Amino acid sequence: MPANTTSNVSKALARLHDYWVLTKPEVNFLVLIATAVGFDLGWQGPFRLAALLNTLLGTLLVASGTATLNQYLERSFDAQMRRTAQRPLPAGRLKSAEALIAGLALAVAGAVYLALSVNLLASLLAAGTLVSYLAIYTPLKRRTAWCMFVGAFPGAAPPLIGYAAARGTLNLEAWLLFAMLFLWQFPHFLSIAWMYREDYSRAGYHMLPLDDGGRSMAWQMIISSLVLLPVSLAPTWLGAAGLPYLGGALIIGLAFSGFGMRLAMTRSRTLARQVLLASILYLPLLFGLLMLDKKTVA
């Protein structure tokens, strides 16, 4: 193969990789897990793989568009932080117009795909998640530490999308999944905010108050961890899961809470990283247990 052809192929692959990075695939992995759990608990009757795949594809497109548009909106601030300075936009590997077009195309395609192949409710929930994330949460990050609380609402929407796709409506079971994911986000994102608090401050983000010695982070970590534990056990009391789920959820819930309590008591980057890793393991384990031991709720 000629050298110039090899070089062109390498450049094309590098650009594709940069577009892939814009979609935040590591975040989308958890989004798809949460969506699949919502779909699985909401589905009634013989299982249809095509329906699940349509739901996941549409949700993935909207989530990818949301992540891309978020990086477009925050490109100048990302350039000011060490952890994000090498992203495709602040590093100059992609033009802002390219990211804007890609983000809009992905988001619109996903919403339309959900409306046509799944149902209108799932599409509206996905579109509402995108709008609230970009138009409310994103600008609030530079105004108030309450942004994390506000952002937890669109962040907890994926199981609602999955449930709506399967059932065509939302009931108490769906909102319980929403509550579980809503509460999980606080230990997860508080650990990130603590690890990179100086970096966030450099870009003008108010993820955590810098002048309280971590007291705000500690209290939020304690409260969210303590509330998440009984909420995570509620599917058994609701009749959506059995005793095997109850036992498993209790064990991993106590372990996860323990990580959060340690960070709240002794605030260090090492412990924050442990909470982050624990949160990434906890959510798939919890939802996996729920899918394995689910009961049908009318």
Secondary structure, DSSP 8 states (H G I E B T S, - for coil): --HHHHHHHHHHHHHHHHHHHHT-HHHHHHHHHHHHHHHHHH--SS--HHHHHHHHHHHHHHHHHHHHHHHHHTHHHHTTSTTTTTSTTTTTSS-HHHHHHHHHHHHHHHHHHHHHHT-HHHHHHHHHHHHHIIIIIHHHTTT-TTHHHHHHHHHT-HHHHHHHHHHSS--HHHHHHHHHHHHHHHHHHHHHHHHTHHHHHHTT--SS-TTSTTHHHHHHHHHHHHHHHHHHHHHHHHTSB-HHHHHHHHHHHHHHHHHHHHHHHS--HHHHHHHHHHHHHHHHHHHHHHHHTB----
